[in-house]
Amino acid sequence: MLCIGLPTGVRAEILPYGATLHSLKVPDRAGTLKNVLVGLPNPAAYQRQRSFRGATIGRFANRITEARFTLDGERYELSANESPNCLHGGADGFDRRKWEVVAHWMSALTLRLESPDGDQGFPGELSIEADFALTPPATLSITYRATVTRACPVSITSHGFYNLADGGQIGDHLLQISAQHYLPVDDARLPESTPQTVSGTEFDFREERPLLHGEGTGYDHCFCLEPSESLREVAVLYAPETGREMRVSSDQPGLQLYTDAQSGMPSGVCLEPQSWPDAPNHPDFPNAILRPGEAYLNRMRFAFSTREK
């Protein structure tokens, strides 16, 4: 396990296995530092149980229908680990790999992974670096950079499960998402139509409101963000109990909202900047194809602060 931290005590623990964010300690309104990530109990558990908790997801985050796509006239068959679909890069995704440590400083870490041609069915060799950095007073930045030798769909993200209330349910968390539209999904959690307005639906988080009513079936939906090549704030998560607030900034076209409701452990909420799900099979979706000579870049920032009661 590798640690990065700030003199204030803000600290993150990252595992080379899966480039996994294992814990992140930030203060509550009383200044008490506690972990806000819902992870597995120890590093060995991540290898025994595939949970995606805090892991780096790739080559393609989310789902690809029927584990196949056609690109430049050629059809590719992928690992159908959520049969008949491909989920989070296949049965042996980036969350199942040991990443190389490139650099490790007091408050920053860089990991690297080489993915061979044909990995899980994806074309071309892909080289990726993951940068984790803490900056004062309590901001975690994660940056993914990648290149390929053949054209390939690429969407890499961090699958952190956040709970800002020191455990327990996340229904009382307040959430705001800067999105006018979302992608409805079918029973397999695949997009079933073009983007729909959030107005008048349980997906309208344009104004801050509780997650509570969504906990019945939970959320696993992509929110469609306004195009941007620079970081912009896309979501705010707040826990009234502890006063912790997390502001999420991203340069990606989509933000996946996932609420975890597994029994036996505290639930968490994922806010994952990424491409739209199943984009390789939807020419009308934002481009998710990376070509040789291009550089993939996904920058996300999680800025923590507190509010008074």
C-alpha positions as CSV (number, residue, x, y, z in Angstrom):
1,M,0.0,0.0,0.0
2,L,1.2,3.5,-0.9
3,C,0.4,6.6,1.0
4,I,0.2,10.3,0.0
5,G,-0.6,13.1,2.4
6,L,-0.6,16.7,3.5
7,P,0.8,18.2,6.7
8,T,-2.8,18.8,7.9
9,G,-3.3,15.0,8.1
10,V,-5.4,14.7,5.0
11,R,-4.2,11.3,3.6
12,A,-4.9,8.8,0.8
13,E,-3.9,5.2,0.6
14,I,-3.5,3.7,-2.9
15,L,-2.9,0.1,-3.9
16,P,-0.8,-0.7,-7.0
17,Y,-3.3,-3.6,-7.5
18,G,-6.0,-2.1,-9.7
19,A,-4.6,1.4,-9.1
20,T,-7.1,1.4,-6.3
21,L,-8.0,4.3,-4.0
22,H,-8.3,2.3,-0.7
23,S,-8.9,5.2,1.8
24,L,-9.1,8.9,1.9
25,K,-9.1,10.8,5.3
26,V,-10.6,14.3,5.3
27,P,-11.9,16.4,8.2
28,D,-15.5,16.9,9.3
29,R,-16.9,20.2,10.6
30,A,-15.2,19.5,14.0
31,G,-11.9,18.9,12.3
32,T,-11.9,15.1,13.0
33,L,-10.2,13.2,10.2
34,K,-12.0,10.0,9.0
35,N,-12.1,7.8,5.9
36,V,-14.8,8.8,3.4
37,L,-14.3,5.8,1.1
38,V,-16.2,2.6,1.4
39,G,-13.6,-0.1,0.5
40,L,-12.7,-3.6,1.4
41,P,-11.0,-4.3,4.8
42,N,-7.4,-4.9,3.6
43,P,-5.3,-5.1,0.4
44,A,-5.6,-8.9,0.1
45,A,-9.4,-8.6,0.0
46,Y,-9.3,-6.8,-3.3
47,Q,-7.7,-9.8,-5.0
48,R,-10.1,-12.3,-3.4
49,Q,-13.3,-10.3,-4.2
50,R,-13.9,-8.2,-7.3
51,S,-15.9,-5.3,-6.1
52,F,-14.6,-2.4,-8.2
53,R,-14.4,-0.3,-5.0
54,G,-12.0,2.6,-5.5
55,A,-10.4,0.8,-8.5
56,T,-9.3,2.2,-11.8
57,I,-11.7,1.0,-14.5
58,G,-10.7,0.3,-18.1
59,R,-10.3,-0.1,-21.0
60,F,-13.9,1.0,-21.1
61,A,-15.8,1.9,-18.1
62,N,-19.5,0.9,-17.9
63,R,-21.2,-1.5,-20.3
64,I,-20.8,-2.4,-24.0
65,T,-23.8,-4.2,-25.4
66,E,-23.4,-7.8,-26.4
67,A,-19.7,-7.4,-25.8
68,R,-19.0,-6.3,-29.3
69,F,-18.6,-3.2,-31.5
70,T,-17.6,-2.4,-35.1
71,L,-14.8,0.1,-35.7
72,D,-13.5,1.2,-39.2
73,G,-15.4,-1.7,-40.7
74,E,-13.9,-4.4,-38.4
75,R,-16.0,-6.2,-35.8
76,Y,-14.5,-6.9,-32.3
77,E,-15.7,-9.4,-29.8
78,L,-15.0,-8.6,-26.1
79,S,-15.0,-10.4,-22.8
80,A,-18.6,-10.9,-21.9
81,N,-18.2,-10.8,-18.1
82,E,-21.8,-9.6,-17.6
83,S,-23.2,-11.9,-20.2
84,P,-24.1,-11.1,-22.8
85,N,-22.5,-7.7,-22.2
86,C,-19.0,-6.4,-21.4
87,L,-18.7,-4.5,-18.0
88,H,-15.8,-2.3,-16.9
89,G,-13.3,-3.7,-19.4
90,G,-14.1,-7.4,-19.2
91,A,-13.3,-10.3,-16.8
92,D,-9.7,-9.2,-16.4
93,G,-10.0,-5.4,-16.5
94,F,-7.5,-2.8,-15.3
95,D,-8.9,-3.3,-11.7
96,R,-7.4,-6.8,-11.7
97,R,-3.9,-5.8,-12.7
98,K,-0.8,-4.9,-10.7
99,W,0.3,-1.4,-11.8
100,E,3.9,-0.3,-11.9
101,V,5.0,2.5,-9.6
102,V,6.6,5.3,-11.7
103,A,7.0,8.0,-9.1
104,H,6.0,8.5,-5.4
105,W,6.3,11.8,-3.6
106,M,4.9,13.0,-0.3
107,S,1.6,14.2,-1.8
108,A,1.6,12.6,-5.3
109,L,1.8,9.2,-7.0
110,T,2.1,8.0,-10.6
111,L,1.3,4.4,-11.6
112,R,1.6,2.9,-15.1
113,L,0.0,0.0,-16.9
114,E,0.7,-1.6,-20.3
115,S,-2.3,-3.3,-21.9
116,P,-1.4,-5.6,-24.9
117,D,-3.1,-5.8,-28.3
118,G,-6.2,-8.0,-28.0
119,D,-6.5,-7.5,-24.2
120,Q,-10.1,-8.6,-23.4
121,G,-10.8,-8.3,-27.1
122,F,-9.8,-4.6,-27.4
123,P,-7.5,-3.7,-30.4
124,G,-4.0,-2.2,-30.1
125,E,-1.5,-1.8,-27.3
126,L,-2.6,0.8,-24.8
127,S,-0.2,2.6,-22.4
128,I,-1.8,4.4,-19.5
129,E,-0.6,6.4,-16.5
130,A,-2.6,7.3,-13.5
131,D,-1.7,10.3,-11.4
132,F,-3.0,10.8,-7.8
133,A,-2.3,14.1,-6.1
134,L,-3.3,15.8,-2.9
135,T,-3.3,19.6,-2.7
136,P,-4.2,21.9,0.2
137,P,-6.5,22.2,2.0
138,A,-8.1,18.9,1.0
139,T,-8.4,18.2,-2.7
140,L,-7.7,14.9,-4.4
141,S,-6.9,15.1,-8.1
142,I,-6.9,12.0,-10.4
143,T,-5.6,12.2,-13.9
144,Y,-5.6,9.4,-16.5
145,R,-3.4,9.7,-19.7
146,A,-3.3,7.0,-22.4
147,T,-2.1,6.3,-25.9
148,V,-2.9,3.4,-28.3
149,T,-1.2,1.8,-31.3
150,R,-4.6,1.0,-33.0
151,A,-8.0,2.8,-32.9
152,C,-9.9,1.7,-29.8
153,P,-12.7,2.7,-27.5
154,V,-11.2,4.1,-24.3
155,S,-13.0,5.4,-21.2
156,I,-11.1,5.1,-18.0
157,T,-12.4,6.2,-14.6
158,S,-12.0,5.9,-10.8
159,H,-14.8,3.9,-9.1
160,G,-14.7,5.4,-5.7
161,F,-17.6,4.7,-3.3
162,Y,-18.0,7.8,-1.1
163,N,-19.8,8.1,2.2
164,L,-19.3,11.5,3.9
165,A,-21.2,10.6,7.0
166,D,-18.8,8.2,8.8
167,G,-20.6,5.1,7.6
168,G,-24.3,4.2,7.6
169,Q,-26.7,4.9,4.7
170,I,-26.2,7.6,2.2
171,G,-29.9,8.5,1.8
172,D,-29.6,11.7,3.8
173,H,-26.7,12.9,1.7
174,L,-27.6,15.9,-0.4
175,L,-26.6,15.9,-4.1
176,Q,-26.5,18.4,-6.9
177,I,-25.6,17.5,-10.5
178,S,-25.2,20.1,-13.2
179,A,-26.9,18.1,-15.9
180,Q,-30.1,18.9,-18.0
181,H,-30.3,15.4,-19.4
182,Y,-29.6,11.7,-18.5
183,L,-29.6,8.4,-20.3
184,P,-32.5,6.1,-19.5
185,V,-31.5,2.4,-19.3
186,D,-33.1,-0.9,-19.8
187,D,-33.1,-3.9,-17.4
188,A,-29.4,-4.6,-18.4
189,R,-28.5,-1.0,-17.4
190,L,-27.7,-0.2,-21.1
191,P,-28.9,3.0,-22.7
192,E,-32.3,2.5,-24.2
193,S,-32.8,5.8,-25.9
194,T,-31.3,9.2,-26.6
195,P,-30.7,11.6,-23.7
196,Q,-33.9,12.6,-21.9
197,T,-34.6,15.7,-19.9
198,V,-34.3,15.3,-16.1
199,S,-37.2,17.7,-15.6
200,G,-40.0,16.1,-13.6
201,T,-38.0,12.9,-12.9
202,E,-36.1,11.4,-10.0
203,F,-33.0,12.3,-12.0
204,D,-33.4,16.0,-11.5
205,F,-30.5,17.0,-9.3
206,R,-30.1,20.5,-10.7
207,E,-31.0,21.8,-7.3
208,E,-29.5,20.1,-4.3
209,R,-31.8,17.5,-2.8
210,P,-31.5,14.2,-0.8
211,L,-30.6,10.9,-2.4
212,L,-33.2,9.2,-0.1
213,H,-36.0,8.5,-2.6
214,G,-33.6,6.9,-5.1
215,E,-32.4,4.2,-2.7
216,G,-35.3,1.8,-3.4
217,T,-33.8,0.5,-6.6
218,G,-30.7,2.8,-6.6
219,Y,-29.1,4.7,-9.3
220,D,-26.9,3.4,-12.1
221,H,-27.3,6.1,-14.7
222,C,-25.2,8.4,-16.8
223,F,-25.8,12.2,-16.6
224,C,-25.0,14.1,-19.8
225,L,-22.8,17.0,-19.2
226,E,-22.2,20.1,-21.3
227,P,-19.2,19.7,-23.6
228,S,-16.0,21.1,-22.1
229,E,-12.2,20.6,-22.7
230,S,-11.4,22.1,-19.3
231,L,-12.3,21.2,-15.8
232,R,-15.7,22.4,-14.6
233,E,-17.7,21.7,-11.5
234,V,-20.3,19.0,-12.2
235,A,-21.5,17.8,-8.9
236,V,-21.7,18.6,-5.2
237,L,-22.2,15.9,-2.5
238,Y,-23.0,17.0,1.1
239,A,-23.5,15.1,4.4
240,P,-25.5,17.3,6.9
241,E,-24.5,14.9,9.8
242,T,-20.8,15.6,9.5
243,G,-20.7,18.8,7.5
244,R,-18.5,17.3,4.9
245,E,-18.9,18.6,1.3
246,M,-17.3,17.1,-1.8
247,R,-17.2,19.2,-5.0
248,V,-16.5,17.1,-8.2
249,S,-14.9,18.7,-11.2
250,S,-14.4,16.9,-14.6
251,D,-13.6,17.4,-18.2
252,Q,-15.6,14.4,-19.4
253,P,-19.0,14.3,-21.3
254,G,-20.7,12.0,-18.7
255,L,-21.0,11.5,-15.0
256,Q,-22.2,8.1,-13.8
257,L,-24.2,8.1,-10.6
258,Y,-24.2,4.8,-8.8
259,T,-25.7,4.2,-5.4
260,D,-24.5,1.1,-3.6
261,A,-27.0,-0.6,-1.4
262,Q,-25.3,-3.9,-0.6
263,S,-26.3,-5.3,2.8
264,G,-23.8,-6.0,5.5
265,M,-21.6,-2.9,4.9
266,P,-22.1,0.9,4.7
267,S,-23.5,2.0,1.4
268,G,-21.7,4.5,-0.8
269,V,-22.3,6.7,-3.7
270,C,-20.1,6.8,-6.9
271,L,-19.7,9.9,-9.0
272,E,-17.6,8.7,-11.9
273,P,-16.5,11.0,-14.7
274,Q,-16.4,9.0,-18.0
275,S,-17.6,8.6,-21.5
276,W,-21.2,7.7,-22.1
277,P,-22.0,3.9,-21.7
278,D,-22.0,1.8,-24.9
279,A,-20.7,4.8,-26.8
280,P,-18.9,2.5,-29.4
281,N,-22.3,1.3,-30.6
282,H,-23.9,4.8,-30.7
283,P,-22.5,7.0,-33.4
284,D,-24.6,9.9,-32.1
285,F,-23.0,9.7,-28.6
286,P,-19.9,11.8,-27.9
287,N,-16.8,10.3,-29.4
288,A,-15.0,7.7,-27.3
289,I,-12.6,6.4,-29.9
290,L,-8.9,7.0,-29.3
291,R,-6.6,6.8,-32.3
292,P,-2.8,6.5,-32.7
293,G,-1.1,9.8,-32.4
294,E,-3.9,11.1,-30.1
295,A,-3.7,11.4,-26.3
296,Y,-6.5,10.3,-24.0
297,L,-7.0,12.6,-21.0
298,N,-9.4,12.3,-18.1
299,R,-9.0,14.8,-15.3
300,M,-11.1,14.7,-12.2
301,R,-10.9,16.6,-9.0
302,F,-12.6,16.0,-5.6
303,A,-12.4,19.0,-3.4
304,F,-13.4,18.6,0.2
305,S,-14.6,21.3,2.7
306,T,-17.1,21.6,5.4
307,R,-20.3,23.5,6.1
308,E,-21.6,24.8,9.4
309,K,-25.0,23.6,10.6
